[in-house]
Amino acid sequence: MDYMEIYQEWMTDSYFDEKTRQELALIKDDETEIKERFYQELKFGTGGLRGIIGAGTNRMNNYTVAKASQGLADYVLETTESSEPSAVVTYDSRIKSDEFALITARVFAANGIKTYLFEGVRPTPFASFAVRHFKADTGVMITASHNPPEYNGYKAYGNDGSQYTTDDASRIIDKAHAVGRYSNVKMMSEDEARGKGLIISGPNEVDEEYIENVLSLALRDDIDKDVCIVYSAMHGVGGKSVMRVLGERGFTNVHPVVEQLEPDGNFPTSRYPNPEAADAFEYSIAKGTEVKADILMATDPDSDRVGVMAKSETGYVQLTGNEVGALLMDYILREKDRRGEIPEKGVLIKTIVSNRFADRIAEKYGLKVIDTLTGFKNIAEAMRDLENEGDYSYVFGYEESIGYLPETFVRDKDAVSTAMLIAEMAGYYKSEGKAVLEKLDEIYQEFGYFAESLYSISMPGEEGREKIAKLMELFRDDYPMRIGELRLTEVMDFKEGKTKKLDGGSIDIELPRENVLKYIFEDRAWYAVRPSGTEPKIKFYVYATDTRKEVAEQRVKDIKDKIDELAKSI
């Protein structure tokens, strides 16, 4: 059926409730809006399902959530070796998150999957932890991370607490498509499910165990615990857990941004609650200036990512994800070295669009560096491979988009544990009479200066999707051979699985296929292009390194100017 036929079905089929049909009736004369809502079904991206809340197959609503849950249930029942399959369901502070979580649990229950439903908001890393705690077959976290308030989403986890790989997600999507009509979804009432022991309230003891595990990551206690910290939860779920962990670690000078501390899915003070963006720190900067904070930290609404600003002579400077990754890598390895805890065969895992700053530090301490495709599910998959092979030991993982994982008891990025270690690191440097930016400069002096520009262009809707595809085609076929003084030496096409050497020949890329392009110049400058897996955007990553800061920054500017010129041609 085409999108108009599907729209008419939703308008006339009594299976869809009156409220849904009333919402759709309001757009009966707007074919563009009808097409946007019905031209496709929501697709799994790097962060699971994510979409605007509303009626339609391309929207987050009770029906699309139920169908996705039925597909996931069918997949679990086909693949599990357990005679009593189980699941964990958690949710964040977004609009309808609690409702979507209950729908998910009711579908699982109707399929005979015992579900631990945690009432009240939880951080995303807790969902991963709880799956591992219960040895559950699957888990679902209802969240859209840092997207604007009109969005929600659906993150699905496998039995080791990591997000499903691309191949597994494809199989789940196939199962959901095989459900056919929405009325084919199995659903059990909450009362019946609880009466049969198929929906069980998640016990608070699991929260306590998670917090205990986070606290166990502390590396040293002889630090300045009066280091001045401003923390923002961005109206999300991090306020309770992050503030608790900082308190239990003994930090005495922590100032929450009270306007953003309580969970509120409308995000009244920040329409785009993404701590990657400097704008998200507006309230934190004001508070930091007031209390003379040493660092500012902000977690995104589901508290799996954390952004950092550090005090400078003139105000506050935002640190990039790569810089925080390098600072943490340096601090963790130096402390583990002091304690004699660096494994003989340790590993840093990062993504292909992160720079090599942390690599240099890891290599100094003898660690192997593994690059994965974008998305923390790929880092978690590499962790699983390490465990199965039993030769190397995981030490740290991160991606440039401010996601970090300093532990193995969670298999997704964790802002709660990371915030604790950032605070500890800042406290240690303060006890040494050193600011975080001073330490960062020391690391640059040792390993060279790393300049970067990470940015994206939003292109919403079907028209935007087509434009993104054209841009990827343009960059794939018509790339510049020279930019300024830089000569191109390699082109990595992860979709084709080949690295083309410009002086002749090619080599295979030993990673799964993905629509990413990476261009490498002499003198270690490079850029990458890819469509976002969670938002209607095309993303650009530009990097250069040199012993001279001004040289590295000029190379980044030259590359970015050329990218912008190409992007404007479509």
C-alpha positions as CSV (number, residue, x, y, z in Angstrom):
1,M,0.0,0.0,0.0
2,D,1.1,3.6,-0.6
3,Y,1.2,6.1,2.2
4,M,-2.3,7.5,1.4
5,E,-3.9,4.0,1.6
6,I,-2.2,3.3,4.9
7,Y,-3.4,6.7,6.2
8,Q,-7.0,5.8,5.2
9,E,-6.6,2.4,7.0
10,W,-5.6,4.2,10.2
11,M,-8.5,6.6,9.8
12,T,-11.1,3.8,9.4
13,D,-9.9,0.8,11.2
14,S,-11.6,0.5,14.6
15,Y,-8.4,-1.1,16.0
16,F,-6.9,2.4,16.2
17,D,-8.4,4.5,19.1
18,E,-10.5,7.6,18.7
19,K,-7.8,9.9,19.9
20,T,-5.5,8.7,17.1
21,R,-8.1,9.1,14.4
22,Q,-8.9,12.6,15.6
23,E,-5.3,13.5,15.4
24,L,-5.1,12.2,11.9
25,A,-8.3,13.9,10.8
26,L,-6.6,17.2,11.5
27,I,-4.2,16.6,8.6
28,K,-6.7,15.2,6.1
29,D,-6.0,18.1,3.7
30,D,-2.2,18.1,4.2
31,E,-0.7,15.5,1.9
32,T,2.8,16.5,2.8
33,E,2.2,15.8,6.4
34,I,0.4,12.6,5.7
35,K,3.3,11.4,3.6
36,E,5.8,12.3,6.3
37,R,3.9,10.2,8.8
38,F,3.2,7.2,6.6
39,Y,5.8,6.9,3.9
40,Q,7.8,4.4,6.0
41,E,7.9,2.5,9.2
42,L,10.3,3.7,11.9
43,K,13.7,2.2,11.4
44,F,16.4,1.0,13.8
45,G,19.4,3.3,13.7
46,T,22.6,3.4,15.7
47,G,20.5,4.1,18.8
48,G,17.5,1.9,18.1
49,L,14.1,3.4,17.1
50,R,13.8,7.1,17.4
51,G,11.0,9.4,16.0
52,I,8.6,12.2,16.6
53,I,5.7,11.3,18.9
54,G,2.4,11.2,17.1
55,A,0.0,9.1,15.0
56,G,1.5,7.3,12.0
57,T,3.8,4.4,11.0
58,N,6.8,6.8,10.9
59,R,6.0,8.1,14.4
60,M,6.5,7.0,18.0
61,N,3.1,5.9,19.4
62,N,1.5,3.0,21.3
63,Y,1.0,1.1,18.0
64,T,4.5,1.4,16.6
65,V,6.0,0.6,20.0
66,A,3.8,-2.4,20.4
67,K,4.7,-3.7,16.9
68,A,8.4,-3.2,17.6
69,S,8.0,-5.1,20.9
70,Q,6.2,-8.0,19.2
71,G,9.0,-8.2,16.7
72,L,11.6,-8.2,19.5
73,A,9.6,-10.8,21.4
74,D,9.4,-13.1,18.4
75,Y,13.1,-12.7,17.9
76,V,13.8,-13.5,21.6
77,L,11.6,-16.6,21.5
78,E,13.3,-17.9,18.4
79,T,16.8,-17.4,19.6
80,T,16.8,-17.9,23.4
81,E,18.0,-21.0,25.0
82,S,16.1,-20.3,28.2
83,S,12.9,-22.2,29.1
84,E,11.7,-19.1,31.0
85,P,12.7,-16.1,28.9
86,S,12.9,-12.7,30.7
87,A,13.3,-9.0,29.9
88,V,14.0,-5.7,31.6
89,V,12.1,-2.5,30.7
90,T,13.2,1.0,31.9
91,Y,12.4,4.5,30.8
92,D,13.5,8.1,31.0
93,S,11.8,11.4,31.7
94,R,10.5,12.0,28.1
95,I,6.9,12.6,27.2
96,K,5.0,9.2,27.1
97,S,8.1,7.2,28.2
98,D,6.3,5.6,31.0
99,E,3.3,4.7,28.8
100,F,5.5,3.2,26.1
101,A,7.4,1.2,28.7
102,L,4.2,-0.3,30.0
103,I,3.0,-1.1,26.4
104,T,6.3,-2.9,25.9
105,A,6.0,-4.9,29.1
106,R,2.4,-5.9,28.2
107,V,3.5,-7.2,24.8
108,F,6.3,-9.2,26.3
109,A,4.0,-10.6,28.9
110,A,1.5,-11.7,26.3
111,N,4.3,-13.6,24.6
112,G,5.3,-15.4,27.9
113,I,8.3,-13.3,28.6
114,K,8.7,-12.4,32.3
115,T,9.4,-8.7,32.4
116,Y,11.1,-6.7,35.2
117,L,9.4,-3.2,34.7
118,F,11.3,-0.5,36.7
119,E,8.8,2.2,37.7
120,G,10.2,5.7,37.9
121,V,12.9,7.1,35.6
122,R,16.3,5.4,35.3
123,P,19.6,6.3,33.4
124,T,20.3,4.3,30.2
125,P,23.4,2.6,31.6
126,F,21.2,1.2,34.4
127,A,19.1,-0.6,31.8
128,S,22.2,-2.4,30.5
129,F,23.3,-3.2,34.0
130,A,19.9,-4.6,35.0
131,V,19.8,-6.9,31.9
132,R,23.2,-8.3,33.1
133,H,22.0,-8.5,36.7
134,F,19.0,-10.6,35.9
135,K,20.7,-12.5,33.1
136,A,17.7,-11.5,31.0
137,D,17.2,-12.4,27.4
138,T,16.6,-8.8,26.3
139,G,16.0,-5.3,27.6
140,V,14.3,-2.1,26.4
141,M,15.1,1.5,27.4
142,I,12.5,4.0,26.3
143,T,14.5,7.1,25.5
144,A,15.4,9.5,22.6
145,S,18.6,10.6,24.3
146,H,19.3,14.3,23.5
147,N,16.7,14.8,20.8
148,P,14.2,17.7,21.1
149,P,11.1,17.2,23.3
150,E,8.8,16.1,20.5
151,Y,10.9,12.9,20.1
152,N,11.0,9.6,21.9
153,G,12.7,6.3,21.2
154,Y,13.2,2.6,21.9
155,K,16.7,1.2,22.7
156,A,16.9,-2.6,22.6
157,Y,19.5,-4.7,24.4
158,G,20.7,-8.3,24.0
159,N,21.4,-10.7,26.8
160,D,24.8,-9.3,27.6
161,G,23.4,-5.8,28.1
162,S,24.7,-4.4,24.9
163,Q,22.6,-2.9,22.2
164,Y,21.8,-5.3,19.3
165,T,24.3,-5.4,16.5
166,T,23.2,-4.2,13.0
167,D,22.6,-7.8,11.9
168,D,20.5,-8.7,14.9
169,A,18.6,-5.4,14.6
170,S,17.8,-6.3,11.0
171,R,16.4,-9.6,12.1
172,I,14.3,-7.9,14.7
173,I,13.0,-5.5,12.1
174,D,12.1,-8.4,9.8
175,K,10.2,-10.0,12.7
176,A,8.3,-6.8,13.2
177,H,7.4,-6.5,9.5
178,A,6.3,-10.1,9.6
179,V,3.7,-9.2,12.2
180,G,1.7,-7.5,9.5
181,R,-1.3,-5.7,10.7
182,Y,-1.0,-3.9,14.0
183,S,-4.0,-5.9,15.3
184,N,-1.8,-9.0,15.1
185,V,0.3,-7.8,18.1
186,K,-0.3,-9.8,21.2
187,M,-1.2,-7.7,24.3
188,M,-2.0,-8.6,27.9
189,S,-3.6,-6.3,30.4
190,E,-1.3,-5.1,33.2
191,D,-3.5,-6.6,35.9
192,E,-3.5,-10.0,34.2
193,A,0.2,-9.9,33.6
194,R,1.0,-9.0,37.2
195,G,-1.4,-11.6,38.4
196,K,0.5,-14.3,36.4
197,G,3.9,-13.0,37.5
198,L,4.7,-11.9,33.9
199,I,5.2,-8.3,34.9
200,I,7.2,-7.7,38.1
201,S,8.2,-4.4,39.5
202,G,12.0,-4.0,39.3
203,P,13.5,-4.2,42.8
204,N,15.4,-1.2,44.3
205,E,18.2,-3.5,45.3
206,V,19.4,-3.4,41.7
207,D,19.8,0.4,41.9
208,E,21.9,-0.1,45.0
209,E,24.1,-2.7,43.3
210,Y,24.6,-0.4,40.3
211,I,25.7,2.5,42.5
212,E,28.0,0.3,44.5
213,N,29.7,-0.8,41.2
214,V,30.1,2.8,40.1
215,L,31.7,3.8,43.4
216,S,34.1,0.8,43.1
217,L,35.7,2.5,40.1
218,A,37.3,5.2,42.2
219,L,41.1,5.3,41.6
220,R,42.3,7.5,44.5
221,D,40.9,9.3,47.5
222,D,43.7,11.7,48.3
223,I,42.3,14.5,46.2
224,D,40.8,17.9,46.8
225,K,37.2,17.1,47.4
226,D,36.4,20.8,47.7
227,V,36.9,21.1,43.9
228,C,34.0,23.3,42.8
229,I,31.7,21.5,40.4
230,V,28.5,22.7,38.7
231,Y,26.2,19.9,37.5
232,S,23.2,20.0,35.2
233,A,20.8,17.0,34.6
234,M,19.3,18.8,31.6
235,H,15.8,18.0,32.9
236,G,16.7,14.3,32.6
237,V,17.2,11.3,34.8
238,G,20.8,12.0,35.9
239,G,20.1,14.3,38.8
240,K,19.4,11.6,41.3
241,S,22.2,9.1,40.4
242,V,25.0,11.6,39.5
243,M,24.3,13.8,42.6
244,R,24.2,10.7,44.8
245,V,27.5,9.3,43.5
246,L,29.3,12.6,43.9
247,G,27.9,12.9,47.4
248,E,28.9,9.4,48.4
249,R,32.4,10.1,47.0
250,G,32.7,13.0,49.4
251,F,32.7,15.9,47.1
252,T,31.6,18.9,49.2
253,N,31.3,21.7,46.7
254,V,28.8,20.5,44.1
255,H,26.2,23.0,42.8
256,P,23.3,21.6,40.8
257,V,21.6,23.8,38.2
258,V,18.3,23.8,40.1
259,E,16.3,25.0,37.0
260,Q,17.3,21.8,35.2
261,L,17.6,19.3,38.0
262,E,14.1,17.8,38.1
263,P,13.0,15.4,35.3
264,D,10.7,17.2,32.7
265,G,10.2,15.8,29.2
266,N,9.3,19.3,27.9
267,F,12.8,20.5,28.6
268,P,11.6,24.0,29.4
269,T,15.0,25.7,29.6
270,S,16.7,23.8,26.7
271,R,14.8,22.8,23.6
272,Y,17.8,20.8,22.3
273,P,19.2,19.2,25.5
274,N,22.5,18.0,24.0
275,P,25.6,18.6,26.1
276,E,27.7,18.4,23.0
277,A,26.3,21.9,22.1
278,A,27.7,24.9,23.9
279,D,24.2,26.4,24.1
280,A,23.1,23.6,26.4
281,F,25.5,25.1,29.0
282,E,23.9,28.5,29.3
283,Y,22.5,27.9,32.8
284,S,25.6,26.0,33.9
285,I,27.9,28.9,32.9
286,A,25.8,31.4,34.8
287,K,25.9,29.1,37.9
288,G,29.6,28.4,37.4
289,T,30.4,32.1,37.2
290,E,28.4,32.7,40.4
291,V,30.2,30.0,42.4
292,K,33.6,30.2,40.7
293,A,33.4,26.6,39.6
294,D,36.4,24.7,38.4
295,I,34.4,22.5,36.0
296,L,30.9,22.3,34.6
297,M,29.3,18.9,33.8
298,A,26.0,18.3,32.1
299,T,24.5,14.9,31.3
300,D,22.0,14.4,28.5
301,P,18.4,13.5,29.4
302,D,19.0,9.7,29.7
303,S,22.4,10.2,31.4
304,D,24.5,8.1,29.1
305,R,26.7,11.0,27.8
306,V,28.4,13.8,29.7
307,G,29.6,17.1,28.4
308,V,32.4,19.1,30.2
309,M,33.4,22.8,30.4
310,A,36.6,23.8,32.2
311,K,37.5,27.1,33.8
312,S,39.8,29.3,31.9
313,E,41.3,32.8,32.5
314,T,38.4,34.4,30.7
315,G,35.4,32.1,31.5
316,Y,34.7,28.5,30.5
317,V,36.0,26.5,27.6
318,Q,34.0,23.5,26.3
319,L,36.1,20.3,25.9
320,T,35.4,18.1,23.0
321,G,34.6,14.4,23.4
322,N,38.0,13.6,22.1
323,E,39.7,15.9,24.6
324,V,37.7,14.4,27.5
325,G,38.5,10.9,26.2
326,A,42.2,11.7,26.2
327,L,42.1,13.3,29.7
328,L,40.3,10.3,31.1
329,M,42.6,7.9,29.3
330,D,45.7,9.7,30.7
331,Y,44.3,9.8,34.2
332,I,43.0,6.3,34.3
333,L,46.2,4.7,32.9
334,R,48.5,6.8,35.1
335,E,46.5,5.8,38.2
336,K,46.3,2.1,37.2
337,D,50.0,2.2,36.5
338,R,50.6,3.6,40.0
339,R,48.4,0.8,41.5
340,G,50.0,-1.9,39.3
341,E,46.7,-2.6,37.6
342,I,47.4,-2.1,33.9
343,P,46.7,-5.5,32.3
344,E,49.5,-7.1,30.3
345,K,47.3,-7.0,27.2
346,G,45.0,-4.0,27.7
347,V,42.8,-2.5,25.1
348,L,41.3,0.9,24.3
349,I,38.2,0.7,22.1
350,K,37.0,3.7,20.1
351,T,35.1,4.6,17.0
352,I,36.4,5.3,13.5
353,V,35.3,8.9,13.7
354,S,37.2,9.6,16.9
355,N,40.6,11.1,16.6
356,R,43.9,9.5,17.6
357,F,44.6,11.7,20.6
358,A,43.7,9.0,23.2
359,D,45.4,6.4,21.0
360,R,48.8,8.0,21.6
361,I,48.3,7.9,25.3
362,A,47.1,4.3,25.3
363,E,50.1,3.2,23.2
364,K,52.5,4.9,25.6
365,Y,51.2,2.5,28.3
366,G,51.3,-0.5,26.0
367,L,47.6,-0.8,25.2
368,K,46.3,-2.1,21.9
369,V,43.8,0.2,20.2
370,I,40.7,-1.2,18.4
371,D,38.6,1.0,16.1
372,T,34.9,0.1,15.6
373,L,32.1,1.5,13.5
374,T,30.1,4.4,14.9
375,G,27.8,3.6,17.8
376,F,28.4,2.2,21.2
377,K,26.8,-1.1,20.3
378,N,29.9,-1.7,18.2
379,I,32.2,-0.9,21.1
380,A,30.2,-3.3,23.2
381,E,30.4,-6.0,20.5
382,A,34.2,-5.6,20.5
383,M,34.2,-6.0,24.3
384,R,32.2,-9.2,23.9
385,D,34.7,-10.5,21.4
386,L,37.6,-9.8,23.8
387,E,35.8,-11.7,26.6
388,N,35.1,-14.7,24.3
389,E,38.7,-14.8,23.0
390,G,40.1,-14.4,26.6
391,D,43.4,-12.9,25.5
392,Y,43.1,-9.1,25.9
393,S,41.5,-7.1,28.7
394,Y,39.2,-4.0,28.2
395,V,40.4,-0.8,29.9
396,F,38.4,2.0,28.4
397,G,36.1,2.9,25.5
398,Y,34.7,6.1,24.1
399,E,33.4,7.9,21.1
400,E,33.9,11.5,20.1
401,S,30.2,12.3,20.7
402,I,30.9,12.5,24.5
403,G,30.1,8.8,25.3
404,Y,32.5,7.0,27.6
405,L,32.6,3.6,29.4
406,P,35.3,3.1,32.1
407,E,33.8,-0.2,33.3
408,T,32.7,-3.7,32.1
409,F,29.6,-4.2,34.3
410,V,27.7,-2.0,31.9
411,R,27.8,-2.4,28.1
412,D,26.7,1.0,27.0
413,K,28.1,4.5,27.5
414,D,27.7,5.6,31.1
415,A,27.6,9.2,32.2
416,V,27.1,8.4,35.9
417,S,30.4,6.6,36.3
418,T,32.2,9.0,33.9
419,A,31.0,12.0,35.8
420,M,32.4,10.5,39.0
421,L,35.8,10.0,37.4
422,I,35.8,13.4,35.8
423,A,35.2,14.9,39.3
424,E,37.9,12.8,40.8
425,M,40.3,13.8,38.1
426,A,39.6,17.5,38.5
427,G,39.9,17.1,42.3
428,Y,43.3,15.4,41.9
429,Y,44.7,18.1,39.6
430,K,43.4,20.8,42.0
431,S,45.2,19.1,44.8
432,E,48.3,19.4,42.7
433,G,47.7,23.1,42.1
434,K,46.7,22.5,38.5
435,A,43.6,23.3,36.5
436,V,42.1,20.8,34.0
437,L,43.0,23.0,31.0
438,E,46.6,23.2,32.3
439,K,46.7,19.4,32.3
440,L,45.2,19.2,28.8
441,D,47.9,21.6,27.6
442,E,50.6,19.4,29.1
443,I,49.2,16.4,27.3
444,Y,49.2,18.3,24.0
445,Q,52.8,19.3,24.6
446,E,53.7,15.7,24.9
447,F,51.7,14.2,22.1
448,G,51.1,17.1,19.7
449,Y,48.1,19.4,19.2
450,F,44.9,17.8,17.8
451,A,42.6,20.3,16.1
452,E,39.0,19.3,15.1
453,S,35.7,20.5,13.8
454,L,32.7,18.2,14.2
455,Y,29.4,19.5,12.8
456,S,26.2,18.4,11.0
457,I,23.6,19.7,8.6
458,S,19.9,18.9,9.4
459,M,17.8,17.6,6.5
460,P,14.4,16.4,7.9
461,G,11.7,14.4,6.2
462,E,11.8,12.3,3.0
463,E,13.2,15.2,1.0
464,G,16.0,15.5,3.5
465,R,16.7,11.8,3.3
466,E,17.0,12.0,-0.5
467,K,19.3,15.0,-0.2
468,I,21.6,13.2,2.3
469,A,21.8,10.3,-0.2
470,K,22.8,12.7,-3.0
471,L,25.5,14.3,-0.8
472,M,26.9,10.9,0.1
473,E,27.0,10.0,-3.6
474,L,28.7,13.3,-4.3
475,F,31.4,12.8,-1.7
476,R,31.9,9.2,-2.8
477,D,32.4,10.1,-6.5
478,D,33.8,13.6,-6.6
479,Y,36.2,14.2,-3.7
480,P,39.1,16.8,-3.9
481,M,42.6,15.3,-4.4
482,R,44.3,18.3,-2.7
483,I,43.1,20.8,-0.1
484,G,45.5,23.7,0.5
485,E,48.9,22.1,1.1
486,L,47.4,18.7,1.9
487,R,47.6,15.9,-0.6
488,L,45.0,13.1,-0.4
489,T,46.6,9.6,0.1
490,E,43.8,7.3,1.0
491,V,40.0,7.0,0.6
492,M,38.2,4.6,3.0
493,D,34.7,3.5,1.8
494,F,33.2,1.5,4.6
495,K,30.1,0.8,2.5
496,E,32.3,-0.9,-0.1
497,G,34.7,-2.3,2.5
498,K,37.7,-1.0,0.7
499,T,40.6,1.4,1.3
500,K,41.8,2.9,-2.0
501,K,45.4,3.9,-2.0
502,L,45.9,6.9,-4.3
503,D,49.3,5.8,-5.3
504,G,47.8,2.5,-6.5
505,G,46.1,-0.6,-5.1
506,S,43.5,-1.2,-2.4
507,I,43.1,-3.1,0.8
508,D,40.0,-4.6,2.5
509,I,38.5,-2.9,5.6
510,E,38.0,-5.6,8.3
511,L,34.7,-4.1,9.6
512,P,31.1,-4.6,8.7
513,R,29.7,-2.5,5.9
514,E,28.4,1.0,6.8
515,N,27.7,4.1,4.9
516,V,30.8,6.1,6.0
517,L,33.5,7.8,3.9
518,K,36.9,8.7,5.3
519,Y,39.6,10.7,3.5
520,I,43.2,10.6,4.7
521,F,45.8,13.2,3.8
522,E,49.5,13.2,4.3
523,D,50.6,14.8,7.6
524,R,47.8,12.9,9.5
525,A,44.9,15.2,8.6
526,W,41.6,13.5,7.7
527,Y,37.9,14.0,7.4
528,A,34.9,11.6,7.4
529,V,31.3,11.9,6.3
530,R,28.3,9.8,7.3
531,P,24.5,10.1,7.7
532,S,23.4,10.2,11.3
533,G,21.9,6.9,12.6
534,T,19.6,8.7,15.1
535,E,18.6,12.0,13.5
536,P,17.9,13.4,10.0
537,K,21.4,14.8,9.6
538,I,24.6,14.4,7.6
539,K,27.6,14.5,9.9
540,F,31.2,15.7,9.2
541,Y,34.3,15.0,11.2
542,V,37.5,17.0,10.4
543,Y,40.8,16.4,12.2
544,A,44.4,17.5,11.9
545,T,47.4,17.3,14.2
546,D,50.8,19.0,14.4
547,T,53.2,20.2,17.0
548,R,52.1,23.7,16.2
549,K,48.5,24.6,17.2
550,E,48.1,27.2,14.5
551,V,49.1,24.8,11.7
552,A,46.7,22.1,12.8
553,E,43.8,24.6,13.1
554,Q,44.5,26.1,9.7
555,R,44.4,22.6,8.1
556,V,41.0,21.9,9.8
557,K,39.7,25.2,8.5
558,D,40.9,24.5,4.9
559,I,39.2,21.1,4.9
560,K,36.0,22.4,6.4
561,D,35.8,25.2,3.8
562,K,36.1,22.7,1.0
563,I,33.5,20.4,2.6
564,D,31.0,23.3,2.9
565,E,31.7,24.3,-0.7
566,L,30.8,20.7,-1.9
567,A,27.7,20.5,0.4
568,K,26.3,23.7,-0.9
569,S,26.4,22.4,-4.5
570,I,23.5,20.0,-3.9
